[in-house]
Amino acid sequence: MSLPDFDTLKALAQQDEGALDALLEAQISALLEAANPQYRERLRGLQFRIDCEKRLSHNPIERCVRLSRMLRAQCTELGHSLNRLQEELVPQPASGEGQVISLQEWRSRKKRPT
């Protein structure tokens, strides 16, 4: 299912919000049906949360802010998960194995030709 051009969408937004919402619902349904069945239920749950946030909003700006916060929270959670995964996969040196040297000593070693 393809989208109408921008001017048509703009006209729908200004004149017939119901038709624009119906188009959005049709696009979302088509996307969910095309998704891998393994992820379909999770995507439906996410869409439910998005719809709830939209319903709780009193105006378009609040809707945008709510959805932006939701997206930011998910991105932060993903970042934390990736960091935990990296910590599990990359072995960390045991405490006491590192050698502490002075910055001046390191710089002097760095300048010496080998």
Residue frames as a rotation matrix with the C-alpha (Angstrom) as fourth column:
MET 1
0.586 0.811 0.000 0.00
0.811 -0.586 0.000 0.00
0.000 0.000 -1.000 0.00
SER 2
-0.496 -0.788 0.366 1.54
0.789 -0.585 -0.190 3.30
0.364 0.194 0.911 -1.06
LEU 3
-0.224 0.331 -0.917 0.99
0.652 -0.648 -0.393 6.69
-0.724 -0.686 -0.071 0.48
PRO 4
0.740 0.448 0.502 -0.64
0.669 -0.567 -0.480 9.60
0.069 0.691 -0.720 -1.33
ASP 5
-0.145 -0.810 0.569 1.58
0.613 -0.525 -0.591 12.56
0.777 0.263 0.572 -2.14
PHE 6
-0.783 -0.306 -0.541 2.34
0.621 -0.397 -0.676 15.21
-0.008 -0.865 0.501 0.49
ASP 7
-0.877 0.460 0.136 -0.24
-0.426 -0.878 0.219 17.71
0.220 0.134 0.966 -0.73
THR 8
-0.054 0.880 -0.471 -3.01
-0.180 0.456 0.872 15.12
0.982 0.132 0.134 -0.52
LEU 9
-0.168 -0.077 -0.983 -1.95
0.842 0.507 -0.184 14.17
0.512 -0.859 -0.020 3.01
LYS 10
-0.963 -0.206 -0.171 -1.84
0.264 -0.843 -0.469 17.85
-0.048 -0.497 0.866 3.99
ALA 11
-0.568 0.819 0.077 -5.34
-0.568 -0.458 0.683 18.39
0.595 0.344 0.726 2.60
LEU 12
0.084 0.578 -0.812 -6.62
0.305 0.761 0.573 15.36
0.949 -0.296 -0.112 4.50
ALA 13
-0.539 -0.370 -0.756 -5.08
0.819 -0.021 -0.574 16.67
0.196 -0.929 0.314 7.73
GLN 14
-0.990 0.124 -0.061 -6.78
-0.109 -0.974 -0.201 20.03
-0.085 -0.192 0.978 7.25
GLN 15
-0.457 0.864 -0.212 -10.16
-0.809 -0.304 0.504 18.87
0.371 0.402 0.837 5.94
ASP 16
0.624 0.707 -0.333 -10.81
-0.559 0.702 0.441 15.28
0.546 -0.089 0.833 6.99
GLU 17
-0.254 -0.777 0.577 -8.83
-0.964 0.157 -0.214 14.02
0.076 -0.610 -0.789 9.98
GLY 18
0.370 0.484 0.793 -10.97
-0.550 0.802 -0.233 10.88
-0.749 -0.350 0.563 10.08
ALA 19
0.986 -0.030 -0.163 -9.84
-0.130 0.474 -0.871 9.88
0.103 0.880 0.463 6.60
LEU 20
0.184 -0.981 0.062 -6.22
-0.708 -0.177 -0.684 10.58
0.682 0.082 -0.727 7.54
ASP 21
-0.180 -0.187 0.966 -6.58
-0.909 0.408 -0.091 8.42
-0.377 -0.894 -0.243 10.67
ALA 22
0.760 0.509 0.404 -8.17
-0.295 0.825 -0.482 5.64
-0.578 0.248 0.777 8.58
LEU 23
0.761 -0.564 -0.321 -5.24
-0.309 0.120 -0.943 5.81
0.570 0.817 -0.083 6.16
LEU 24
-0.160 -0.835 0.526 -2.81
-0.925 -0.060 -0.375 5.61
0.345 -0.546 -0.763 9.08
GLU 25
0.137 0.300 0.944 -4.62
-0.702 0.702 -0.121 2.58
-0.699 -0.646 0.306 10.52
ALA 26
0.974 0.224 -0.032 -4.58
-0.170 0.631 -0.757 0.86
-0.149 0.742 0.653 7.12
GLN 27
0.393 -0.906 -0.154 -0.84
-0.548 -0.097 -0.831 1.50
0.738 0.411 -0.535 6.77
ILE 28
-0.267 -0.469 0.842 -0.14
-0.961 0.195 -0.196 0.17
-0.073 -0.861 -0.503 10.26
SER 29
0.518 0.541 0.663 -2.25
-0.484 0.824 -0.294 -2.94
-0.706 -0.169 0.688 9.66
ALA 30
0.934 -0.207 -0.290 -0.48
-0.196 0.381 -0.904 -3.65
0.297 0.901 0.316 6.37
LEU 31
0.044 -0.982 0.186 2.90
-0.762 -0.153 -0.629 -3.22
0.646 -0.114 -0.755 8.05
LEU 32
-0.141 -0.043 0.989 1.98
-0.886 0.450 -0.107 -5.54
-0.441 -0.892 -0.102 10.91
GLU 33
0.801 0.496 0.335 0.68
-0.288 0.811 -0.510 -8.20
-0.524 0.312 0.792 8.54
ALA 34
0.776 -0.566 -0.279 3.89
-0.245 0.137 -0.960 -8.00
0.581 0.813 -0.033 6.49
ALA 35
0.115 -0.765 0.634 6.07
-0.984 -0.174 -0.031 -8.37
0.134 -0.620 -0.773 9.59
ASN 36
-0.615 -0.424 -0.664 7.73
-0.292 0.906 -0.307 -11.62
0.732 0.005 -0.681 10.52
PRO 37
0.412 0.873 -0.259 5.19
-0.070 0.314 0.947 -13.68
0.908 -0.372 0.191 12.51
GLN 38
-0.044 -0.538 -0.842 7.82
0.857 0.413 -0.309 -14.12
0.514 -0.735 0.443 15.22
TYR 39
-0.890 -0.392 -0.234 7.71
0.457 -0.778 -0.431 -10.37
-0.013 -0.490 0.872 15.97
ARG 40
-0.458 0.759 0.463 4.09
0.251 -0.389 0.887 -9.58
0.853 0.522 -0.012 15.07
GLU 41
0.464 0.696 -0.547 2.62
0.722 0.059 0.689 -9.81
0.512 -0.715 -0.475 18.58
ARG 42
-0.164 -0.610 -0.775 5.39
0.887 -0.435 0.155 -7.69
-0.432 -0.662 0.612 20.06
LEU 43
-0.931 -0.159 0.328 4.83
0.319 -0.790 0.524 -5.07
0.176 0.593 0.786 17.36
ARG 44
-0.044 0.984 0.172 1.08
0.399 -0.140 0.906 -5.11
0.916 0.108 -0.386 18.04
GLY 45
0.397 0.127 -0.909 1.81
0.918 -0.037 0.396 -4.53
0.017 -0.991 -0.131 21.72
LEU 46
-0.634 -0.694 -0.342 4.08
0.662 -0.715 0.224 -1.63
-0.401 -0.085 0.912 20.88
GLN 47
-0.730 0.434 0.527 1.41
0.230 -0.571 0.788 -0.14
0.643 0.697 0.317 18.60
PHE 48
0.317 0.856 -0.409 -1.10
0.712 0.071 0.699 -0.49
0.627 -0.513 -0.587 21.45
ARG 49
0.025 -0.401 -0.916 1.22
0.897 -0.396 0.198 1.51
-0.442 -0.826 0.350 23.73
ILE 50
-0.919 -0.355 0.170 1.65
0.391 -0.772 0.501 4.17
-0.046 0.527 0.849 21.03
ASP 51
-0.320 0.887 0.333 -2.12
0.354 -0.214 0.911 4.41
0.879 0.409 -0.245 20.57
CYS 52
0.394 0.431 -0.812 -2.60
0.902 -0.011 0.432 4.78
0.177 -0.902 -0.393 24.34
GLU 53
-0.451 -0.636 -0.625 -0.09
0.702 -0.686 0.192 7.61
-0.551 -0.353 0.756 24.48
LYS 54
-0.887 0.159 0.434 -1.84
0.257 -0.610 0.750 9.31
0.384 0.776 0.500 21.57
ARG 55
0.069 0.996 -0.060 -5.23
0.564 0.011 0.826 9.01
0.823 -0.090 -0.561 23.27
LEU 56
0.267 -0.018 -0.964 -3.88
0.946 -0.184 0.265 10.49
-0.183 -0.983 -0.032 26.51
SER 57
-0.780 -0.626 -0.009 -2.60
0.602 -0.754 0.262 13.56
-0.171 0.199 0.965 24.66
HIS 58
0.105 0.838 -0.536 -4.67
0.529 -0.503 -0.683 16.71
-0.842 -0.212 -0.496 24.58
ASN 59
0.770 0.092 -0.631 -3.08
-0.414 -0.680 -0.605 18.26
-0.485 0.728 -0.485 21.49
PRO 60
0.914 -0.389 -0.111 -0.62
0.116 0.514 -0.850 17.39
0.388 0.765 0.515 18.70
ILE 61
0.143 -0.909 0.391 2.37
-0.629 -0.389 -0.673 18.93
0.764 -0.150 -0.628 20.52
GLU 62
0.111 -0.044 0.993 1.72
-0.935 0.335 0.119 16.90
-0.338 -0.941 -0.004 23.65
ARG 63
0.944 0.244 0.221 1.32
-0.145 0.911 -0.387 13.79
-0.296 0.333 0.895 21.46
CYS 64
0.635 -0.767 -0.092 4.69
-0.107 0.030 -0.994 14.47
0.765 0.641 -0.063 19.87
VAL 65
-0.069 -0.670 0.740 6.36
-0.896 -0.285 -0.342 15.02
0.439 -0.686 -0.580 23.26
ARG 66
0.442 0.316 0.840 4.83
-0.727 0.675 0.129 11.84
-0.526 -0.667 0.528 24.73
LEU 67
0.996 -0.049 0.077 5.90
0.085 0.795 -0.601 9.71
-0.032 0.605 0.796 21.78
SER 68
0.398 -0.907 0.141 9.36
-0.360 -0.296 -0.885 11.29
0.844 0.301 -0.445 21.77
ARG 69
0.005 -0.348 0.937 9.79
-1.000 0.000 0.005 10.44
-0.002 -0.937 -0.348 25.47
MET 70
0.744 0.352 0.568 8.65
-0.376 0.923 -0.079 6.91
-0.552 -0.155 0.819 24.82
LEU 71
0.884 -0.461 -0.083 11.15
0.100 0.359 -0.928 6.53
0.457 0.812 0.363 21.97
ARG 72
0.138 -0.873 0.467 13.96
-0.681 -0.426 -0.596 8.04
0.719 -0.235 -0.653 24.04
ALA 73
0.251 0.018 0.968 13.22
-0.888 0.403 0.222 5.65
-0.386 -0.915 0.117 26.92
GLN 74
0.946 0.123 0.301 13.34
-0.005 0.930 -0.367 2.68
-0.325 0.346 0.880 24.56
CYS 75
0.640 -0.768 0.027 16.63
-0.069 -0.093 -0.993 3.88
0.766 0.633 -0.113 23.04
THR 76
0.040 -0.602 0.797 18.13
-0.942 -0.289 -0.171 4.32
0.333 -0.744 -0.579 26.51
GLU 77
0.536 0.233 0.811 17.01
-0.581 0.799 0.154 0.82
-0.612 -0.554 0.564 27.49
LEU 78
0.977 -0.213 0.021 18.52
0.149 0.610 -0.778 -0.58
0.153 0.763 0.628 24.29
GLY 79
0.343 -0.896 0.281 21.80
-0.480 -0.424 -0.768 1.21
0.807 0.128 -0.576 25.03
HIS 80
0.094 -0.257 0.962 21.90
-0.978 0.156 0.137 -0.27
-0.185 -0.954 -0.237 28.54
SER 81
0.822 0.263 0.505 21.20
-0.202 0.964 -0.174 -3.74
-0.533 0.041 0.845 27.15
LEU 82
0.828 -0.560 -0.045 23.96
0.071 0.183 -0.980 -3.41
0.557 0.808 0.191 24.58
ASN 83
0.112 -0.802 0.586 26.40
-0.814 -0.413 -0.409 -2.23
0.570 -0.431 -0.699 27.25
ARG 84
0.321 0.061 0.945 25.54
-0.770 0.598 0.223 -5.21
-0.552 -0.799 0.239 29.47
LEU 85
0.978 0.058 0.200 25.97
0.069 0.816 -0.575 -7.57
-0.196 0.576 0.794 26.52
GLN 86
0.550 -0.833 0.067 29.35
-0.249 -0.240 -0.938 -6.06
0.797 0.499 -0.339 25.69
GLU 87
0.046 -0.519 0.854 30.46
-0.991 -0.130 -0.026 -6.42
0.125 -0.845 -0.520 29.30
GLU 88
0.594 0.237 0.769 29.47
-0.431 0.900 0.055 -10.09
-0.679 -0.365 0.637 29.22
LEU 89
0.972 -0.140 0.188 31.20
0.234 0.568 -0.789 -10.82
0.004 0.811 0.585 25.90
VAL 90
0.368 -0.884 0.288 34.41
-0.164 -0.367 -0.916 -8.82
0.915 0.290 -0.279 26.37
PRO 91
0.434 -0.226 -0.872 36.51
0.811 0.520 0.269 -10.22
0.392 -0.824 0.409 29.19
GLN 92
0.786 -0.163 0.596 37.45
-0.336 -0.922 0.191 -7.59
0.519 -0.351 -0.780 31.75
PRO 93
-0.238 -0.926 -0.293 40.87
-0.052 0.314 -0.948 -7.78
0.970 -0.210 -0.123 33.37
ALA 94
0.426 0.326 -0.844 40.80
0.761 0.377 0.529 -9.03
0.490 -0.867 -0.088 36.93
SER 95
0.935 -0.069 0.347 41.44
-0.215 -0.891 0.401 -6.39
0.281 -0.450 -0.848 39.55
GLY 96
0.599 -0.781 0.175 45.12
-0.261 0.016 0.965 -5.92
-0.757 -0.624 -0.194 40.30
GLU 97
0.388 -0.457 0.800 46.31
0.780 0.625 -0.021 -6.99
-0.491 0.632 0.599 36.85
GLY 98
0.804 -0.029 0.594 46.78
0.411 -0.696 -0.589 -3.48
0.430 0.718 -0.547 35.50
GLN 99
-0.166 -0.896 -0.413 49.95
0.983 -0.184 0.004 -1.48
-0.080 -0.405 0.911 35.88
VAL 100
0.888 0.427 -0.173 49.69
0.431 -0.902 -0.017 2.17
-0.164 -0.060 -0.985 36.84
ILE 101
-0.226 -0.956 0.186 52.32
0.974 -0.218 0.066 4.42
-0.022 0.196 0.980 35.29
SER 102
-0.090 0.148 -0.985 52.73
0.300 -0.939 -0.169 8.15
-0.950 -0.311 0.040 35.38
LEU 103
0.867 0.470 0.166 51.65
0.324 -0.279 -0.904 10.19
-0.379 0.838 -0.394 32.39
GLN 104
0.569 -0.734 -0.371 55.10
-0.757 -0.644 0.112 11.77
-0.321 0.217 -0.922 32.18
GLU 105
-0.336 -0.686 0.645 56.74
-0.355 0.727 0.589 8.33
-0.873 -0.031 -0.487 32.01
TRP 106
0.254 0.535 0.806 54.31
0.577 0.585 -0.570 7.22
-0.776 0.610 -0.160 29.29
ARG 107
0.962 0.109 -0.250 55.00
-0.099 -0.712 -0.695 10.34
-0.254 0.693 -0.675 27.22
SER 108
0.166 -0.976 -0.143 58.76
-0.851 -0.215 0.479 9.89
-0.498 0.042 -0.866 27.50
ARG 109
-0.352 -0.236 0.906 58.45
0.091 0.954 0.284 6.25
-0.931 0.183 -0.315 26.31
LYS 110
0.595 0.704 0.387 56.23
0.489 0.065 -0.870 7.31
-0.638 0.707 -0.305 23.46
LYS 111
0.829 -0.291 -0.479 58.81
-0.479 -0.811 -0.337 9.82
-0.290 0.508 -0.811 22.13
ARG 112
-0.128 -0.944 0.303 61.70
-0.543 0.322 0.775 7.37
-0.830 -0.065 -0.554 22.10
PRO 113
0.211 0.155 -0.965 62.37
-0.947 0.277 -0.163 5.77
0.242 0.948 0.205 18.74
THR 114
0.556 0.046 0.830 62.23
-0.436 0.866 0.244 2.00
-0.708 -0.497 0.502 18.75
